[in-house]
Amino acid sequence: MGKKKFTAKLKIKKGDTVVVTTGAYKNKRGEVLEVFPGKNRAIVSDVNLRKKHNKPTQDQAGGITDIPASIHISNLMLVDPKSGNPTRVGRKVEAGKLVRYSKKSGEIIK
């Protein structure tokens, strides 16, 4: 029996709008398309694009397409719903449910 690897609870979810804080795509905004908690990585639309060479098939033409590759979670910050600026994320219990909130404005993130 293998040991189960611990994965921390991530502050970013699918559908969130995030800002890239470092790297070649710094200050670029995008929507989170997919999150990989085990690897601490996420795929963000129009960020970290890679070329994919596709062979033609019977129903699809071949060619070169851009696909987004994953980026590390530590290089992303959630966008504050009130001001639109990058913000840190906190968690608190409200009405018996754990919710995420913006540390800058205090507003609850849906």
C-alpha positions in Angstrom: 0.0 0.0 0.0 1.4 3.4 -1.0 1.3 6.4 1.2 -1.3 9.0 0.1 0.4 12.3 -0.8 -1.0 15.3 1.1 -2.4 18.1 -1.1 -3.1 21.5 0.4 -6.4 23.2 -0.1 -5.9 25.6 -3.0 -7.2 29.2 -3.0 -7.9 29.2 -6.8 -10.8 27.3 -8.4 -11.9 26.6 -12.0 -13.7 29.7 -13.4 -11.8 32.3 -11.3 -10.2 35.3 -12.9 -6.5 35.5 -12.1 -3.5 37.7 -12.8 0.0 36.2 -13.5 2.5 37.8 -11.0 5.8 36.6 -12.5 7.4 35.2 -15.7 6.9 35.9 -19.4 3.1 36.5 -19.0 3.4 38.9 -16.0 0.3 41.1 -15.5 -1.7 39.1 -17.9 -5.3 38.3 -16.9 -7.2 35.1 -17.7 -9.8 32.6 -16.6 -8.8 29.4 -14.9 -9.8 26.5 -17.2 -8.5 23.6 -15.1 -6.7 23.1 -11.7 -4.4 20.2 -10.8 -4.2 20.1 -7.0 -1.7 17.2 -6.8 0.8 19.2 -8.9 -0.1 22.7 -7.6 -0.7 23.8 -11.2 -3.5 25.4 -13.2 -4.3 26.1 -16.8 -5.2 29.7 -17.5 -6.7 30.9 -20.8 -4.3 32.7 -23.2 -1.4 32.3 -20.7 1.7 30.0 -21.2 0.7 29.1 -24.8 2.5 26.2 -26.6 2.4 25.1 -30.2 0.7 21.8 -31.0 1.3 20.2 -34.4 -1.8 18.2 -35.5 -1.8 15.6 -38.3 -4.7 15.8 -40.7 -7.4 13.2 -40.1 -10.6 12.3 -42.1 -12.8 14.8 -40.2 -10.2 17.4 -39.1 -7.6 19.5 -41.0 -4.0 19.4 -39.9 -2.0 22.4 -38.8 -0.3 24.2 -35.9 -2.6 25.3 -33.0 -1.8 27.2 -29.8 -2.8 25.3 -26.6 -2.4 26.7 -23.0 0.0 24.8 -20.8 -0.2 24.7 -17.0 1.4 27.4 -14.8 2.3 27.0 -11.1 -0.3 28.2 -8.6 2.3 30.4 -6.8 2.6 32.6 -9.9 -1.2 33.4 -9.9 -3.2 35.9 -7.8 -7.0 36.1 -7.7 -8.6 39.3 -9.0 -10.6 41.2 -6.3 -14.3 41.3 -7.4 -14.7 44.9 -6.1 -11.6 46.7 -7.3 -10.3 44.4 -10.1 -6.8 44.4 -8.5 -4.9 41.3 -7.5 -5.6 40.2 -3.9 -4.7 37.4 -1.4 -7.5 35.0 -0.4 -8.7 34.1 3.0 -11.2 31.6 4.3 -13.9 32.2 7.0 -17.1 30.5 8.1 -20.3 32.3 7.2 -23.7 30.9 7.8 -22.2 27.5 8.7 -20.3 27.3 5.4 -16.6 27.9 4.6 -16.3 30.8 2.0 -13.4 32.5 0.3 -13.0 36.2 0.8 -10.7 39.0 -0.6 -8.1 40.2 1.9 -8.0 43.6 0.2 -11.7 44.5 0.2 -13.2 41.8 2.5 -15.7 40.9 -0.1 -16.8 37.3 -0.5 -15.6 35.5 -3.7 -18.3 33.5 -5.4 
